[in-house]
Amino acid sequence: MQLDKQGSFVWKCINNEKTVYDISKEVSNEFGKDAEPLLDRLISYFNILNDNKFIKFNKNGKSNV
């Protein structure tokens, strides 16, 4: 899978500490209006990563690589 700038940025943000919301704030700070519609895009991206078993979600909403 080849990632664009935003996808690469998000991938680097994923750890056991940050929630999807935390990451959305970082993406917004980094890319501003270019990230919109931010939450729709981010949720779709995380679902693709999850479906392909690149990440899995903890019960507390945090993602693991």
C-alpha positions in Angstrom: 0.0 0.0 0.0 1.4 3.4 -1.0 0.4 6.3 1.3 -0.1 10.0 0.4 1.3 12.7 2.7 -1.7 12.7 5.0 -1.8 8.9 5.2 1.9 8.8 6.0 1.4 11.4 8.7 -1.5 9.5 10.3 0.5 6.2 10.2 3.3 7.9 12.1 0.8 9.1 14.7 -0.6 5.7 15.5 0.4 4.3 18.9 -1.1 2.7 21.9 -1.7 6.1 23.5 -3.6 8.3 21.0 -7.3 8.0 20.2 -8.7 8.6 16.7 -9.8 12.0 18.0 -6.3 12.8 19.2 -4.9 11.9 15.8 -7.6 14.0 14.1 -6.5 17.1 16.1 -2.9 16.5 14.9 -3.9 16.1 11.3 -6.0 19.2 11.5 -3.0 21.2 12.9 -0.7 19.8 10.2 -2.9 20.0 7.1 -5.7 22.5 8.0 -8.4 22.8 5.4 -6.6 20.3 3.1 -7.6 17.5 5.5 -11.3 18.2 5.1 -13.7 16.4 5.5 -11.3 15.3 8.2 -13.3 12.9 10.3 -15.0 11.1 7.4 -11.7 10.6 5.7 -9.9 9.6 8.9 -12.5 7.1 9.9 -12.5 5.5 6.4 -8.7 5.3 6.5 -8.7 3.6 10.0 -11.4 1.2 8.8 -9.2 0.2 5.8 -6.2 -0.3 8.1 -8.3 -2.4 10.5 -9.9 -4.5 7.7 -6.4 -5.2 6.3 -5.1 -6.1 9.8 -2.5 -3.3 9.9 -4.1 -2.1 13.1 -6.7 -3.2 15.7 -8.7 -1.1 18.0 -8.6 -1.4 21.8 -11.8 -1.3 23.7 -10.9 2.2 24.9 -10.9 3.5 21.3 -7.1 3.6 20.9 -5.4 1.9 17.9 -2.5 -0.5 17.9 -0.1 -1.1 15.1 
